[in-house]
Amino acid sequence: STKIKSETRELVESFPVTNENYPLAIESLTERYGQKELLIDFYVRELLKLVLNNATKKKQDSLSSLYNKLSTQLRALNDKKKRLHWLLGTVLELFPGKDGIIRLVKLRTEKGNVLRPIQRLYPLELKPNYEQVASENLKGPEVVTEYPELNTDSNKTVPVTSSGREIKPVKRLDL
């Protein structure tokens, strides 16, 4: 903020203007104001304050002025940069449910292979280059119809529910 008497301005001006102090000033600002939960709380409060002040004023702001102020607060809340930090992966296998609809996906990420439910995935917003994809003749993900065996102890038969969860016997009074 560049207001005449703002906390952020005072914090930055507390450092002498040198090349060495620039990273220290940025680190200090990030430490004080870079907390995501506090920023969200601040912007929601500012948004509510803006709406309530405009509703209770005798002379209300013009519609365009109110729209600009609301847009500023909403843009701050809806930060698109956080998508850059999302874990990216390539789909290796698709696991359909008993109804034939794909429910589970095996992904290859930089940290290894992981299984994720399909509803937890988000497609990238890319413009595909169809000619390049066709020329590379890439295979699609393999649809698996047989599930990997989860129980490694094949000698012991464990009762399972219809959804495949293991039923643990109830131990009452240790009898």
C-alpha positions in Angstrom: 0.0 0.0 0.0 1.3 3.5 -0.8 -0.9 5.4 1.5 0.9 8.2 3.4 0.7 6.5 6.8 0.4 2.8 6.1 2.1 0.0 8.0 3.6 -1.6 4.9 5.1 1.7 3.9 6.6 2.2 7.4 8.0 -1.3 7.3 9.7 -0.8 3.9 11.0 2.6 4.9 12.6 1.1 8.0 15.2 -0.5 5.8 17.9 1.8 4.3 17.7 1.9 0.5 20.5 -0.4 -0.6 20.7 -3.5 -2.9 21.5 -5.7 0.1 18.4 -4.6 2.0 15.9 -5.3 -0.8 15.7 -9.0 -0.2 15.4 -8.4 3.5 12.5 -6.0 3.0 10.7 -8.5 0.7 11.3 -11.2 3.3 10.0 -9.0 6.1 6.8 -8.1 4.1 6.2 -11.8 3.2 6.7 -12.8 6.8 4.2 -10.3 8.0 1.6 -10.2 5.2 2.2 -13.5 3.3 0.0 -15.6 5.5 -2.8 -16.9 3.2 -5.5 -17.4 5.9 -5.0 -13.9 7.2 -5.1 -12.4 3.7 -8.3 -14.2 3.0 -9.8 -13.1 6.3 -8.7 -9.5 5.6 -10.2 -9.4 2.1 -13.5 -11.0 3.2 -13.8 -8.4 6.0 -13.0 -5.6 3.5 -15.6 -6.9 1.1 -18.2 -7.1 3.7 -17.3 -3.7 5.1 -17.6 -2.2 1.6 -21.0 -3.7 1.0 -22.3 -2.7 4.5 -21.0 0.8 4.3 -22.6 1.3 0.9 -25.9 0.0 2.2 -26.0 2.2 5.2 -24.8 5.5 3.6 -27.2 8.2 2.8 -25.3 9.1 -0.3 -24.3 5.8 -1.9 -21.4 5.2 -4.2 -22.1 5.2 -7.9 -22.7 1.7 -9.4 -19.5 1.7 -11.4 -17.5 2.8 -8.4 -19.0 0.1 -6.2 -18.4 -2.5 -9.0 -14.7 -1.5 -9.3 -14.2 -1.7 -5.5 -16.0 -5.1 -5.3 -14.0 -6.4 -8.3 -10.7 -5.4 -6.7 -11.6 -7.4 -3.5 -12.9 -10.4 -5.4 -9.8 -10.5 -7.6 -7.6 -10.5 -4.5 -9.6 -13.5 -3.2 -9.6 -15.4 -6.4 -5.9 -15.6 -7.0 -5.2 -17.6 -10.2 -1.4 -17.9 -9.5 -2.0 -20.7 -7.0 -2.7 -23.1 -9.8 1.0 -23.0 -10.7 1.8 -24.8 -7.5 -0.6 -27.6 -8.1 0.9 -31.1 -8.5 0.9 -32.1 -12.2 0.7 -35.6 -13.4 0.2 -37.8 -16.4 -2.7 -40.4 -16.4 -1.3 -43.9 -16.7 -4.3 -46.1 -16.0 -8.0 -45.7 -15.5 -9.9 -47.9 -13.0 -13.7 -48.1 -13.7 -16.2 -48.9 -11.0 -18.6 -51.8 -11.0 -21.0 -49.6 -13.0 -18.4 -49.1 -15.8 -17.8 -45.4 -15.0 -14.2 -44.5 -14.3 -13.8 -43.8 -10.6 -10.0 -44.1 -10.0 -6.9 -43.0 -11.9 -3.3 -43.9 -11.6 -1.1 -40.8 -12.2 2.6 -40.4 -12.7 3.9 -37.3 -10.9 7.4 -36.1 -10.2 7.1 -37.7 -6.7 6.1 -41.1 -8.1 2.9 -43.0 -9.1 -0.2 -42.2 -7.1 -3.8 -43.4 -7.2 -6.4 -40.5 -7.1 -10.2 -40.5 -7.4 -11.3 -39.0 -10.7 -13.3 -36.2 -8.9 -10.0 -34.9 -7.3 -8.4 -34.3 -10.7 -8.5 -31.0 -12.6 -7.7 -30.8 -16.3 -5.2 -28.3 -17.5 -6.5 -25.4 -19.6 -4.3 -25.8 -22.6 -4.9 -25.3 -26.3 -3.9 -28.6 -27.8 -1.8 -28.8 -30.9 -3.8 -31.6 -32.7 -1.3 -32.0 -35.5 1.6 -32.6 -33.2 -0.3 -35.1 -31.1 -1.4 -37.0 -34.2 2.1 -37.1 -35.6 3.6 -38.4 -32.4 0.9 -41.2 -32.4 0.6 -41.2 -28.6 -1.4 -43.9 -26.9 -4.2 -43.0 -24.5 -4.3 -44.2 -21.0 -4.9 -48.0 -20.5 -8.3 -48.9 -19.0 -7.8 -51.6 -16.4 -10.6 -54.1 -15.9 -8.9 -56.2 -13.3 -8.0 -54.6 -10.0 -4.7 -55.2 -8.3 -4.8 -57.5 -5.3 -4.9 -55.5 -2.1 -4.6 -58.3 0.4 -1.0 -59.7 0.3 -1.8 -62.5 2.7 -3.6 -65.0 0.4 -3.8 -67.8 3.0 -6.2 -65.8 5.3 -9.7 -65.2 4.0 -10.9 -61.8 5.2 -14.6 -61.0 4.9 -15.3 -57.8 2.8 -18.3 -55.6 2.3 -20.0 -55.2 -1.1 -17.9 -52.0 -1.6 -14.7 -54.0 -1.0 -13.8 -52.8 2.5 -12.4 -55.2 5.0 -14.7 -56.2 7.8 -12.9 -56.2 11.2 -14.3 -58.6 13.8 -15.7 -57.0 16.9 -13.9 -57.9 20.1 -16.2 -57.8 23.1 -14.9 -58.3 26.6 -11.9 -60.2 25.2 -13.8 -63.6 25.5 
